[in-house]
Amino acid sequence: MTGGKRAAVVKIELHWPNGGSLGPADVELIDMIRAKRSIIGASRAVGLSYRTCWLSVDRLNRCFDRPIVETFPGRRDWGAAITEFGEALIALYHSIAAEAAASARHSLAPFAAAADLNFDPKAKAPRKARG
């Protein structure tokens, strides 16, 4: 962590009754599609392949009875846009995430302070003594 801050982070993932979901990576991609106005531009910005991003957009669009991202094949400089429905969904997601983070901040503080900053999330098998 930078700047000596020891704060926990709340990440929200919404799960729909049809098995679909919307999580931080999806929201980052949609936000980047809005900024870049294309799936390929967004894929470059988030560091994922175009195919991975396109499949994510396709999954999100099929999740609801209306699209989140509208595409315009063949257009230069403006091949995708977030729909009104998509904008409402992303605004709701950001609102829920902000409320959850604000609500949890105080409760999580003592646990964040107790976190071992030398923790390595990759498990390591204990070494056997040679002998």
N, C-alpha and C positions, 0 to 999 in steps of 0.2 A: 504494500500500500504506500502511496506517496504522501508526503507532507506529515507523516506521523499520525494521520487520522486512523482511528480504529472504529469504523462504523460498519454495521451489518447492512447488507443490501437485500431488499425484498424484490423478488421477480415474480411476476404474475403470469399465469398461463390459464386461459379460458378454455373450457371444454364444453362442446355443444352436445345436445342429446343425440345427434346423428353420428357421433364419433369424431367429428372434426375438432380442431383446436386452433387457438391463436395465442402465440407466445412472443417473447421478446425478439427472437430472430425474425419472425414474420413481420412484426411491427417495424423493426429496423429496415427490412427490405421495402415495405410499403412506403415508409418515410423517405427512403432513398429514391424510390420510383417517382414520388412526387417531386423531389428536388431535381432529379436528372431527366425526368419526363421520358424515360425509356427503361426497359428491363435490362438491356445490355449495359447501359450506363450505370444502372444501379448495381448490376452484378460486378462490374469493375470496382465500384466504390466500396462494396462490402467484402470483396475478395472471394467471391464464389463464382462458379462457372455459370455461364448463361443458362445452360440446361437445368442446373439445380434451381436457379431463380425462376425460370419459366415453369418448372414443375411445381414449385411452391405457389406461384400465382395461380396456376391451374387448379391446384388443390383448394386454395382459398376461395376461388370463384365457384367451384362446384359445391362448396360447403353450404351455400345459401341459395335461395331462389332468385337472387340477383347478384350480379358481379360486384366485386370489390375493386378490381382493376379492369379498366377497359383498354383494349389494345387496338392499334391502328397499323396493321402490317403495311410495309412499303413506305411509310412516311419517314422522311429524314428529320432528325432533330426533335421529333415529338411523336414517339411511337406508343406511348402509354400514358394513361391518366387515372387518377383515383376517382371513383364514382362518388356521387353524393352519399350513397349508402356506405361506401368504404370510408369516407371522411367521418361520417357519424360513428361508425364502429371504432375507428382508430382514436377519435376524440374520447369515446367512452372508455376504451382501454387505458389511455393516458390518465384519465380521471380516476379510474379504479386503482391504477398503480400508484398514483400520487397519494390518494387517500390511505391506501394500505401502508405505504412507506411512512407517512406521517403518523399513523396510528401505532405502528410497530416500533418506531424509533426509540421511544423511552423504554419500552419493555425489553428490547434487544440490547440496549446499551451495556448492561453488566456482562452479558455473554460475549459481546464484541470485545469488551475490555479484557476478558479472560482468554481470548483466542491466542494461541501460540503462533506468533508471526513467523516462526521457523518451520511451521508445518509444511510438509511435502505431500500433496494429495495423491501422489503415486505410491501405492503400497510397495514395500520392499521386503523380500523374504529375508529372514535372519540368516546371516552367514554362519556356516558351520566352521567350527574350529578345526584347523588342520592338525592332524596328529598321527 
